[in-house]
Amino acid sequence: QVQLVESGGGLVHAGDSLTLSCAASGFPSNEYSIGWFRQAPGKGREGLSCMKVSNGETYYSDSDSVKNRFTISRENGENAVKLQMTDLTTEDTAKYFCAADRALEPGWLCSDVMLGYLEVWGQGTQVTVTG
């Protein structure tokens, strides 16, 4: 059974950096894409950054709110990916989720149209940024 578990969320101040981690288990190989999403109060879920585990190909949202501040990478030697976030603002307050799918490339995994069809989601980790 494939499973994703997020960690690393918390309460931080504006301007701080924070790194989230998503541990994956149950995948029979590394042929899958995995990515980070968030959902702020009263808003829809949005894709932030996704990666194809087998070759490291990445995709980043075009959103100006996250561009150049968020970095996805694979944790060395671990079946886990992290999301490094810098220069956080109160607008980044949200519940952050990771999701994965064996059939999708990173761009499709992160797209809005596929949100309801992804193979597996984690339970999420809360990030709260105070001003």
C-alpha positions as CSV (number, residue, x, y, z in Angstrom):
1,Q,0.0,0.0,0.0
2,V,1.5,3.3,-1.1
3,Q,1.6,5.9,1.6
4,L,2.9,9.5,2.0
5,V,3.6,11.2,5.4
6,E,4.4,14.9,5.6
7,S,6.4,16.5,8.4
8,G,8.1,19.8,9.1
9,G,5.2,22.2,9.4
10,G,4.9,24.7,12.2
11,L,4.5,28.3,13.3
12,V,7.1,30.7,11.9
13,H,7.5,34.4,11.4
14,A,7.4,36.4,8.2
15,G,10.7,36.3,6.5
16,D,11.7,32.9,7.9
17,S,12.5,29.8,6.0
18,L,11.0,26.3,6.5
19,T,11.6,22.9,5.0
20,L,8.9,20.3,4.7
21,S,9.5,16.6,4.2
22,C,7.3,14.0,2.5
23,A,8.2,10.3,3.2
24,A,7.0,7.9,0.6
25,S,6.5,4.1,1.1
26,G,5.0,1.2,-0.7
27,F,6.0,2.2,-4.2
28,P,7.5,-0.9,-6.0
29,S,10.0,1.3,-7.9
30,N,11.0,4.9,-8.3
31,E,8.9,5.4,-11.4
32,Y,6.4,7.9,-10.0
33,S,6.0,11.6,-9.7
34,I,5.6,13.3,-6.3
35,G,4.8,16.9,-5.5
36,W,3.7,19.5,-3.0
37,F,0.4,21.3,-2.8
38,R,-1.2,23.6,-0.4
39,Q,-4.7,24.8,0.6
40,A,-5.2,28.1,2.4
41,P,-8.3,28.8,4.4
42,G,-11.2,29.4,2.1
43,K,-9.2,28.7,-1.0
44,G,-8.8,25.8,-3.3
45,R,-5.9,23.4,-3.3
46,E,-3.0,24.4,-5.6
47,G,0.0,22.6,-6.9
48,L,3.4,24.2,-6.0
49,S,6.2,22.0,-7.2
50,C,6.4,18.4,-8.5
51,M,9.2,16.0,-9.3
52,K,9.7,12.8,-11.2
53,V,11.6,10.6,-8.8
54,S,13.4,8.4,-11.4
55,N,15.1,11.2,-13.2
56,G,14.8,14.3,-11.0
57,E,12.8,16.3,-13.5
58,T,11.0,19.1,-11.7
59,Y,8.1,21.4,-12.4
60,Y,7.3,24.6,-10.6
61,S,4.1,26.6,-10.4
62,D,4.1,29.8,-12.4
63,S,2.5,31.6,-9.5
64,D,4.4,34.7,-8.6
65,S,3.7,34.0,-5.0
66,V,5.9,31.0,-5.0
67,K,8.3,31.4,-7.9
68,N,11.9,31.5,-6.8
69,R,11.1,30.9,-3.2
70,F,10.2,27.2,-3.1
71,T,12.6,24.4,-4.0
72,I,11.7,20.7,-4.3
73,S,14.4,18.1,-4.0
74,R,14.9,14.5,-3.1
75,E,16.4,13.8,0.3
76,N,19.6,11.9,-0.1
77,G,19.3,8.1,0.3
78,E,15.7,8.4,1.4
79,N,12.4,7.8,-0.3
80,A,11.5,11.3,0.6
81,V,11.2,14.7,-1.0
82,K,11.5,18.0,0.7
83,L,10.2,21.5,0.0
84,Q,12.4,24.3,1.0
85,M,10.6,27.5,1.4
86,T,12.2,30.9,2.0
87,D,11.1,34.4,2.7
88,L,7.7,33.2,4.0
89,T,4.8,35.6,4.2
90,T,1.4,35.4,5.9
91,E,0.1,34.5,2.4
92,D,1.9,31.2,2.7
93,T,-0.2,30.2,5.7
94,A,-1.9,27.0,4.6
95,K,-2.0,23.2,5.0
96,Y,0.6,21.7,2.9
97,F,0.1,18.3,1.3
98,C,2.2,16.0,-0.8
99,A,0.7,13.7,-3.4
100,A,2.1,11.1,-5.9
101,D,1.0,9.3,-8.9
102,R,2.7,6.6,-11.0
103,A,1.0,7.6,-14.2
104,L,1.7,11.3,-14.4
105,E,4.6,13.5,-15.4
106,P,5.4,16.3,-12.9
107,G,3.6,19.0,-14.9
108,W,0.4,17.0,-15.0
109,L,0.7,16.0,-11.3
110,C,0.9,19.7,-10.3
111,S,-1.9,20.8,-12.6
112,D,-5.3,21.9,-11.3
113,V,-7.2,19.6,-13.6
114,M,-5.7,16.4,-12.0
115,L,-6.2,17.4,-8.4
116,G,-9.2,15.1,-7.9
117,Y,-7.6,12.1,-9.6
118,L,-4.2,11.7,-8.0
119,E,-3.2,8.2,-6.8
120,V,-2.3,9.0,-3.2
121,W,-2.3,12.0,-0.8
122,G,-0.7,12.6,2.5
123,Q,-2.6,13.9,5.5
124,G,-0.9,17.3,5.3
125,T,1.1,19.5,7.6
126,Q,0.1,22.9,8.8
127,V,2.3,26.0,8.1
128,T,1.3,29.2,9.9
129,V,3.2,32.4,9.2
130,T,2.8,35.3,11.6
131,G,3.4,38.9,10.6
